[in-house]
Amino acid sequence: MKPTAILTADWHLRDTQPICRTDDFWESQWIKAYYISAIQKRYKCPIIHAGDFFHTWKTSPYLLSASIAFFSQLELGDEEGPVFLTVYGNHDLPQHSMELAQRSGMHTLHTAQNITILPNGHWGESTPNGSISELLAGDAFENVAVWHKFTYTGNKPWPSCTEPTAEQILRKFSKYKLIVTGDNHTPFVVKYKGRLLVNPGSITRQTADQAEHLPRVYLWFAETNTVTEEFLPIKVDVITKEHLEIKAERDTRMEAFISRLKEDWNVSLSFEDNLKEFLSSNKLRKSVIALIHKAMDGEML
């Protein structure tokens, strides 16, 4: 059976290297993008993307050029309509503001007719976008919505989380048979009374806590309103936690330094007294002390 659409989100394309990656990340992200492209050209179906296409709104010309080249080789076949439909994610927007959307790299792609940005369902909006059927031919896309909205299933991702669960979204927006969400980089599918919420997750691993993440897209079949996973190629052993260990060591040294300061000298309300006591309790080069004296105009010491 031919899929009706490819569901995806959170590509976070960038021309900088994530601190946790030891490989050539530029190459790795485009391998995944072109893998999705191969799926799209095989089935001649549209790609529905739920936001955060770029990692930052201020996209470099280099990344924009690579993105334009990518979109130029997608194929929809004989059917009319856009190939790549998306909404703005928070990373796509200057200052996370829709009022500034026209300054973004996403808007440039939309203006060049490389992508189609849906009229709503963007980050920060209270309802999903259900206008896909107005842009794509056929009845398959009736009651399909896209939304860059953080949602989850199971336990709260953090104790104070007030975001709705996937089940709550499906109950509230009951007219949609399919809702595609973005922002949460963990993939999952939730079914409720024959309807689906698909959160595709990120297509790359850009943080150390994603070491075990398996990037994927979902192939959606409108006739049965079901999805199947299509896993993307990944490289093993390219995620490092060394930067976290360095940070932990630095934090430990800083805490020890602060504790020593507290133990070695008393903090008073007078800045002058504090400075004098610090200088008397710590060995500093004469040149450093001279600079301190000069900065304080010689009035305090």
Disulfide bonds with the S-S distance in Angstrom:
none
